[in-house]
């Protein structure tokens, strides 16, 4: 198979001492941009990453927020089944738009993925919409997507990529999928101590468990592949705490084929969130981040903004009065399981969609800003996607305007 290097990254990738990433027989750079909602990674960011030869990822959740006409259609709604249905309808329309717009930017380069949380109510419709709009890959986390091979059966050329955090879960998923006659086209291994957002640990204390360390999970997973007779068939993509060329080299030496970065891409000029959102993430140091209990009972990591500090302070009182509600009081009933709606006092007591929507526009008084634990490649500077990828590859070329390239 001939190695096709994206324009602007000659001389060959081998000069960077990194190996390419091959998914569904397509050769791309070993760099994946993580999906970040609400609205943080949409068509501008995903398209730019793909145009550079990597994998760009659209987060599927509540994309109407990036489309004023769709927000207008869902303005001033009251809680009701009809309101929920309308919001779901326009969000599917927004997802379709974002996929098509990202394709125009990518111009056939790299790969484009949609990230869908297994924990959301509209998981299956998001999968169908993505498939029908010609996406290259589906990335699914926040729960075991055991039914993903069934949902994608009519689209065998679309790569299906689960996100998991430890080898036991990987083994379980492989056995279940193998019975369905399908294996993952790649697996993203997300480190709970290093990644941002909702992380794949059972509790805040479990985040520190060494079983999640890449030095353990990657060799254990490769051993599972050997035992199952599928060695060399499924690339592993390490996610969390990656910020340099040396990080990628180290992870590839352990057996990973590629890496996924989230926050570093969120703060690029092409990131779909507001400039004030990017500044909050870029300026945050280790002392500004905190682990806390998310609305769905999962550990989460975010910037300690005024909203989050106040929330953590009042959480015990909120848990005392937690009660099950007949329906979501925030209109967009997004999650299968929600501490606020379901009255589960052991889970978070806030509306995840509302606070992430506030973060999208940079509102630190009302917003939740997820962030990975690692340092950023350019510190607190905002750079372009091409500059970031050049730095990660340690290529000495000048950045290329990929979107406008005629090659």
VMD Tcl script that draws the C-alpha trace (Angstrom):
set ca {
  {0.00 0.00 0.00}
  {1.49 3.33 -1.04}
  {1.92 5.92 1.72}
  {0.09 9.05 0.65}
  {1.30 12.04 2.60}
  {-1.02 15.07 2.72}
  {0.22 18.07 0.78}
  {2.32 20.25 3.03}
  {3.78 17.37 5.03}
  {6.52 16.33 2.63}
  {9.23 15.11 3.17}
  {7.64 11.79 4.11}
  {6.13 11.13 7.53}
  {8.95 8.71 8.29}
  {11.26 11.68 8.82}
  {9.25 12.49 11.94}
  {9.95 8.94 13.23}
  {6.21 8.33 13.46}
  {4.13 5.68 11.74}
  {0.96 6.42 9.82}
  {-2.49 5.41 11.06}
  {-4.48 3.03 8.83}
  {-8.25 2.78 9.30}
  {-10.40 0.93 6.78}
  {-7.38 0.74 4.43}
  {-7.15 4.54 4.44}
  {-3.78 5.95 5.43}
  {-3.90 9.11 7.52}
  {-1.65 10.97 9.92}
  {-1.53 9.36 13.39}
  {-3.49 12.27 14.84}
  {-7.18 12.21 15.75}
  {-9.11 15.23 16.98}
  {-11.44 14.27 19.80}
  {-15.16 15.02 19.73}
  {-16.10 17.88 22.07}
  {-19.63 19.07 22.76}
  {-21.66 21.13 23.00}
  {-20.63 22.74 19.71}
  {-16.89 22.88 20.45}
  {-15.92 20.52 17.63}
  {-18.13 20.94 14.59}
  {-17.53 21.43 10.88}
  {-14.83 24.11 11.00}
  {-12.54 22.19 13.31}
  {-13.25 18.69 12.00}
  {-12.93 19.81 8.40}
  {-9.61 21.56 9.05}
  {-8.11 18.52 10.77}
  {-9.21 16.21 7.96}
  {-7.88 18.65 5.37}
  {-4.49 18.35 7.05}
  {-4.61 14.56 6.69}
  {-5.76 13.54 10.17}
  {-9.15 12.49 11.51}
  {-11.48 15.34 12.34}
  {-14.44 14.69 14.61}
  {-17.82 16.39 14.93}
  {-19.51 16.07 18.31}
  {-23.16 15.27 17.60}
  {-24.72 16.79 20.72}
  {-27.04 19.84 20.44}
  {-25.51 21.27 17.27}
  {-28.52 23.55 16.76}
  {-26.61 26.03 18.96}
  {-24.33 26.76 16.00}
  {-27.25 27.57 13.68}
  {-29.23 30.74 14.48}
  {-32.23 29.70 12.36}
  {-32.53 26.40 14.22}
  {-32.18 28.12 17.58}
  {-34.95 30.48 16.53}
  {-37.22 27.50 15.80}
  {-36.67 26.13 19.30}
  {-36.84 29.44 21.17}
  {-39.26 29.98 24.10}
  {-40.34 26.35 24.35}
  {-41.99 24.94 27.44}
  {-41.23 21.45 28.79}
  {-43.33 18.94 26.87}
  {-42.95 15.86 24.65}
  {-43.59 18.09 21.64}
  {-40.76 20.44 22.62}
  {-38.38 17.54 23.03}
  {-39.38 16.12 19.63}
  {-38.81 19.48 17.92}
  {-35.38 19.93 19.48}
  {-34.38 16.42 18.43}
  {-35.61 17.14 14.90}
  {-33.60 20.34 14.48}
  {-30.51 18.77 16.06}
  {-30.59 16.03 13.43}
  {-30.88 18.73 10.77}
  {-27.93 20.54 12.32}
  {-25.84 17.35 12.35}
  {-26.57 16.74 8.68}
  {-25.55 20.32 7.86}
  {-22.33 20.03 9.86}
  {-21.28 16.82 8.12}
  {-21.83 18.32 4.68}
  {-20.00 21.53 5.59}
  {-17.05 19.60 7.00}
  {-16.80 17.62 3.77}
  {-16.45 20.82 1.77}
  {-13.52 21.88 3.93}
  {-11.81 18.45 3.96}
  {-12.05 18.03 0.17}
  {-11.57 14.28 0.38}
  {-8.48 14.38 2.57}
  {-8.01 12.58 5.86}
  {-11.11 11.17 7.53}
  {-14.24 12.67 9.08}
  {-15.94 11.14 12.10}
  {-18.97 11.85 14.25}
  {-18.69 11.28 17.99}
  {-21.92 10.03 19.57}
  {-22.42 9.35 23.27}
  {-24.04 5.98 23.94}
  {-25.67 7.56 27.00}
  {-27.88 10.00 25.07}
  {-31.51 9.24 24.27}
  {-31.09 10.02 20.56}
  {-28.07 7.77 20.11}
  {-29.62 5.60 17.36}
  {-31.06 8.54 15.34}
  {-27.66 10.30 15.50}
  {-26.03 7.12 14.18}
  {-28.53 6.87 11.30}
  {-28.18 10.54 10.40}
  {-24.38 10.28 10.32}
  {-24.47 7.19 8.13}
  {-26.99 8.65 5.70}
  {-24.89 11.78 5.29}
  {-21.77 9.88 4.28}
  {-19.55 10.13 7.33}
  {-16.28 8.13 7.23}
  {-16.33 6.92 10.83}
  {-18.47 6.71 13.96}
  {-16.82 7.13 17.34}
  {-18.91 6.05 20.34}
  {-18.15 6.39 24.05}
  {-19.98 7.06 27.33}
  {-21.13 3.46 27.57}
  {-20.52 0.16 25.81}
  {-21.90 0.42 22.25}
  {-22.67 -3.29 21.96}
  {-25.35 -2.62 19.34}
  {-23.20 -0.49 17.02}
  {-22.51 -3.34 14.55}
  {-26.26 -3.86 14.20}
  {-26.99 -0.17 13.66}
  {-24.29 0.11 10.98}
  {-24.89 -3.22 9.24}
  {-26.04 -1.57 5.99}
  {-22.96 0.68 5.88}
  {-19.96 -1.71 5.98}
  {-17.56 0.91 4.62}
  {-18.07 3.21 7.60}
  {-15.45 2.69 10.31}
  {-16.88 1.99 13.78}
  {-14.65 3.01 16.67}
  {-15.53 2.55 20.35}
  {-13.97 4.56 23.17}
  {-12.91 2.48 26.18}
  {-10.53 2.92 29.09}
  {-9.30 -0.49 30.23}
  {-8.58 -3.92 28.80}
  {-11.43 -5.78 30.53}
  {-14.04 -3.60 28.81}
  {-12.20 -3.96 25.51}
  {-12.22 -7.76 25.81}
  {-15.94 -7.80 26.60}
  {-16.79 -5.60 23.61}
  {-14.61 -7.66 21.27}
  {-16.32 -10.91 22.28}
  {-19.78 -9.40 21.86}
  {-18.96 -7.83 18.49}
  {-17.21 -10.97 17.24}
  {-20.48 -12.88 17.66}
  {-22.10 -10.28 15.39}
  {-19.45 -10.87 12.73}
  {-17.86 -7.44 13.11}
  {-14.76 -6.09 14.84}
  {-13.89 -2.46 15.60}
  {-11.99 -0.68 12.87}
  {-9.98 1.02 15.63}
  {-10.26 1.43 19.40}
  {-9.70 4.68 21.26}
  {-8.19 4.08 24.71}
  {-9.02 7.10 26.86}
  {-7.08 7.64 30.08}
  {-9.50 8.85 32.80}
  {-6.81 10.70 34.75}
  {-5.66 12.68 31.72}
  {-8.67 13.21 29.44}
  {-11.23 15.97 29.79}
  {-15.01 15.77 29.91}
  {-16.78 12.66 31.18}
  {-14.16 10.00 31.84}
  {-14.41 6.23 31.91}
  {-13.87 5.45 35.58}
  {-16.37 4.16 38.11}
  {-15.67 6.89 40.68}
  {-13.55 9.97 41.24}
  {-11.17 7.87 43.36}
  {-10.88 5.26 40.60}
  {-9.53 7.89 38.21}
  {-6.10 7.35 39.80}
  {-6.15 3.57 39.32}
  {-2.96 2.42 37.52}
  {-5.01 -0.08 35.52}
  {-5.81 2.84 33.21}
  {-2.17 3.73 32.48}
  {-1.27 3.35 28.82}
  {1.76 1.28 29.87}
  {-0.72 -1.30 31.19}
  {-3.76 -1.02 28.91}
  {-1.98 -1.08 25.56}
  {0.13 -4.24 26.16}
  {-2.84 -5.97 27.80}
  {-5.03 -5.17 24.80}
  {-2.40 -6.36 22.34}
  {-2.20 -9.63 24.31}
  {-5.99 -9.98 23.96}
  {-5.65 -9.46 20.21}
  {-3.01 -12.22 20.02}
  {-5.15 -14.63 22.06}
  {-8.13 -13.96 19.77}
  {-6.08 -14.34 16.60}
  {-6.70 -10.75 15.48}
  {-3.24 -9.31 16.04}
  {-2.46 -6.41 13.70}
  {-6.08 -5.95 12.62}
  {-7.29 -3.22 15.00}
  {-5.28 -0.01 15.49}
  {-5.23 1.48 18.98}
  {-5.53 5.24 19.48}
  {-4.36 6.61 22.84}
  {-6.28 9.61 24.22}
  {-5.45 11.88 27.16}
  {-2.47 13.98 28.21}
  {-0.80 14.09 24.78}
  {0.86 17.36 23.87}
  {4.10 16.69 22.01}
  {5.92 14.76 19.33}
  {7.71 12.80 22.05}
  {4.37 11.75 23.56}
  {3.29 10.29 20.22}
  {6.62 8.47 19.75}
  {6.37 6.97 23.24}
  {2.81 5.76 22.71}
  {3.63 4.28 19.32}
  {6.56 2.46 20.92}
  {4.06 0.89 23.36}
  {1.96 -0.37 20.46}
  {-0.51 2.43 19.77}
  {-1.01 3.39 16.13}
  {-2.23 6.92 16.75}
  {-3.23 9.49 19.35}
  {-6.28 11.61 20.06}
  {-6.14 15.18 21.33}
  {-9.07 17.27 22.48}
  {-8.24 20.49 24.31}
  {-5.26 21.28 22.07}
  {-7.60 21.33 19.07}
  {-10.41 23.11 20.91}
  {-8.22 26.20 21.31}
  {-7.12 26.43 17.67}
  {-8.29 29.28 15.47}
  {-10.58 26.87 13.61}
  {-12.24 25.59 16.78}
  {-16.01 26.09 16.56}
  {-16.41 27.55 20.07}
  {-16.15 31.25 20.89}
  {-12.83 33.02 21.39}
  {-13.69 33.57 25.05}
  {-14.22 29.82 25.45}
  {-10.78 29.18 23.97}
  {-9.17 31.72 26.30}
  {-10.61 30.02 29.39}
  {-9.19 26.66 28.33}
  {-5.85 28.02 27.16}
  {-5.24 30.06 30.32}
  {-6.10 27.23 32.75}
  {-3.19 25.61 34.56}
  {-3.16 22.39 36.64}
  {-4.23 24.35 39.72}
  {-7.32 25.59 37.87}
  {-8.76 22.14 37.15}
  {-10.92 19.93 39.31}
  {-12.42 16.43 39.19}
  {-16.09 16.21 40.15}
  {-19.20 14.05 39.77}
  {-21.01 14.57 36.49}
  {-24.75 14.66 35.97}
  {-24.74 11.05 34.74}
  {-22.76 9.76 37.71}
  {-19.44 9.59 35.88}
  {-16.30 11.40 37.04}
  {-15.56 14.52 35.02}
  {-12.70 17.00 34.68}
  {-13.13 20.71 34.01}
  {-11.79 24.19 34.66}
  {-12.66 25.52 38.11}
  {-14.76 28.45 36.88}
  {-16.97 30.57 39.18}
  {-19.93 28.37 38.21}
  {-18.15 25.10 39.02}
  {-16.72 26.38 42.32}
  {-20.16 27.50 43.45}
  {-21.76 24.27 42.26}
  {-19.33 22.12 44.23}
  {-19.98 24.22 47.34}
  {-23.77 23.83 47.18}
  {-23.83 20.23 45.92}
  {-24.49 18.68 49.38}
  {-27.61 20.84 49.76}
  {-28.75 20.00 46.24}
  {-28.33 16.31 46.95}
  {-30.42 16.61 50.11}
  {-33.41 17.87 48.14}
  {-32.92 15.69 45.06}
  {-36.28 14.38 43.86}
  {-37.42 12.50 40.77}
  {-39.20 14.77 38.29}
  {-42.00 13.73 35.94}
  {-39.99 15.08 33.01}
  {-36.88 17.10 32.20}
  {-37.50 20.68 33.34}
  {-34.80 22.01 30.99}
  {-36.71 21.17 27.75}
  {-33.94 19.14 26.06}
  {-34.21 15.72 27.71}
  {-30.84 14.53 26.43}
  {-29.58 11.70 28.67}
  {-30.84 8.19 29.39}
  {-29.80 8.67 33.02}
  {-29.65 12.11 34.63}
  {-29.06 12.86 38.30}
  {-31.10 16.07 38.15}
  {-34.15 14.64 36.34}
  {-34.10 11.21 37.97}
  {-33.55 12.48 41.51}
  {-30.40 10.41 41.97}
  {-28.65 12.17 44.86}
  {-25.43 10.24 44.25}
  {-25.03 11.88 40.86}
  {-24.55 15.44 39.69}
  {-27.42 17.90 40.13}
  {-27.21 20.19 37.10}
  {-28.34 20.33 33.48}
  {-25.36 19.29 31.36}
  {-26.74 20.77 28.14}
  {-27.45 24.14 29.73}
  {-24.01 24.59 31.31}
  {-22.13 23.38 28.21}
  {-24.21 25.72 26.06}
  {-23.16 28.60 28.32}
  {-19.52 27.54 28.06}
  {-19.72 27.53 24.25}
  {-20.15 31.31 24.30}
  {-17.53 31.77 27.04}
  {-19.82 32.47 30.02}
  {-17.74 31.49 33.08}
  {-20.53 32.49 35.48}
  {-22.90 29.86 34.07}
  {-20.73 27.52 32.02}
  {-18.91 24.22 32.47}
  {-15.59 24.08 30.60}
  {-14.27 20.54 30.20}
  {-10.48 20.35 29.83}
  {-7.81 17.68 29.66}
  {-5.14 17.53 32.36}
  {-2.12 17.91 30.10}
  {-0.20 21.01 29.10}
  {-0.99 22.55 25.72}
  {1.56 22.41 22.88}
  {1.59 26.22 22.50}
  {0.93 27.17 26.12}
  {-1.86 29.75 26.21}
  {-1.38 30.83 22.58}
  {-4.11 30.26 20.02}
  {-2.65 28.73 16.86}
  {-4.06 27.17 13.70}
  {-4.80 23.49 13.18}
  {-2.00 23.19 10.62}
  {0.50 24.79 13.02}
  {-0.55 22.37 15.75}
  {-0.19 19.33 13.50}
  {3.18 20.52 12.21}
  {4.38 20.86 15.81}
  {3.13 17.40 16.77}
  {4.88 15.88 13.74}
  {7.97 18.04 14.27}
  {7.91 19.02 10.61}
  {9.82 22.18 9.87}
  {7.60 23.30 7.01}
  {5.65 26.50 6.92}
  {1.94 26.04 7.70}
  {-0.19 25.36 4.63}
  {-3.59 26.87 3.82}
  {-5.16 23.45 3.26}
  {-8.71 24.65 2.79}
  {-7.69 26.74 -0.19}
  {-5.28 24.23 -1.72}
  {-5.94 23.21 -5.31}
  {-3.95 19.97 -5.11}
}
mol new
graphics top color blue
foreach p $ca { graphics top sphere $p radius 0.5 }
foreach p [lrange $ca 0 end-1] q [lrange $ca 1 end] { graphics top cylinder $p $q radius 0.2 }
display resetview
